[in-house]
Amino acid sequence: TLTLFPAVGALQVIQNPDEARVTVGSGVALGCHVLVTEPWDMLRLEWVKDTGQRVLCAARLHPTAPTPSAPCTPRLRLAWHPPCATLSLHQVRGDDAGRYLCRVTLEI
């Protein structure tokens, strides 16, 4: 028996900036804009470094409720102001260089 379920609304994630050059010791903010075509109750957002090898920060988010800035790993903070999540890196070091990815999962 094959049972078909309606597809959950399309999810689009836009990161900005695409690329950032930062001086050692300064800070940077990375944005993750989340667009969902259907109403939703909860999503899981993770910031990962270097194609998913290391999760820097993770949170469960609601569509309308801002989440207070929360610590992730040292020197990192995550803020949620719907529909944008911002990862802030403070006192950047040389080993912070790399690719950062905002990974979003819509929970049903």
Phi, psi and omega in degrees: 000134179249122178249129180256136177246144177297144180291141174288149184310150180297144181242129178233133180237127180239123178261144173211143359284163177293323180214143179222137174249125188232139177281138177306134179094345179267193180232168178209150177241130179248126183259148178224105183266123185250120179242126179234131185281341180243156176302146180217160183253326186205141170222155178253127180242132177230138169259125180238155181244140177057065176051047169085007181287332185222117177279120181272326188201142178215144179205153170261130188237148176257154187293332185238346186269118174295141176257131179301152177306132183235144177288148178246267170254169181307140178075004180241143174222144177245130176235141180238112174234091189315132005261028185240134173250135182238128174259121179252129176253127181250146178050062183301138177244170180300324182282001174279347181299142178153188179262132179246134183233132174267114182251124185239132177237124178277122182266135179237000000 
